């Protein structure tokens, strides 16, 4: 989450960065969700993901998320020079979100036998609703979500590696 105009992201304007942190297998930014959180009707060009009250950490910014709270030193040699980003201890938070994909705008089938990858992909419309809550702060996205705010959304069904046949 950033201060400043929408569509302009500067690390120095970031005020919240919600993450699940790295798990014991060194996987980051990914978690399992309940089976009933996901609904997919690929032939109908529809899908839905709904997650409620997911326990996460607010690392304040990407720099603190990636450095485990150490921040970054100033870099006067950068063009433009960048100020230091102070270290910040993560804060426990909860996030909820819903994503709905609907309606095929275009379709592509891709196959690369050398890389053992194939899939069918649909360009779709989509909407996202999102909220976060922690001590002293709450945010909720516009309700209902604005479908015109979406730049690109893709639903896909792929096979790769051992599952490539």
C-alpha positions, 0 to 999 in steps of 0.5 A, a space after each residue: 500500500 502506497 501514498 501518492 497517486 494510483 499507478 505510481 509506485 515508489 518504494 519510498 512511498 510504501 506504508 504497508 507490505 502484507 506477507 505470509 513470510 518464508 515457510 520452512 521450505 523456503 517458499 515465499 508469497 505462496 500459501 495453501 488455501 482451503 479447498 472450498 476457497 477456489 471455484 473454477 469453471 474453465 469451460 464457462 470462463 469463470 473462476 473465484 478465489 475467496 480468502 478470509 482473515 488470513 494471518 499475515 505480517 505487515 513488513 511496512 515495505 518491500 525492502 523490509 520484507 526482503 531483508 527480514 526487517 533490516 531495511 536498506 542503507 542510503 545509496 547516494 550513487 544511485 540516479 536519483 540518489 536513494 535515501 535509507 529505508 529504516 529497518 522495521 519489525 513486522 506487525 501481525 495483521 489479517 487480510 481478506 480478499 476475493 477475486 472473480 474472473 468472468 467472461 472470455 475475451 480471447 483464448 490462446 493454446 501454447 505448447 513447448 515440447 522442449 520445455 515440457 509445457 503446454 496450456 490453454 489460457 483465457 484472457 478475462 475480465 476480473 474484479 478484486 475486493 481486498 481488506 487488511 486489518 491490524 492494530 490501529 489500521 484498517 483498509 477496505 477496497 472500493 465496494 463493489 470493485 470497479 471492473 474498469 480498474 483491471 488491466 489484464 487477467 488470465 485464467 489458465 490450465 497448464 501441464 508441465 514437467 512430470 505432468 506434461 504428456 
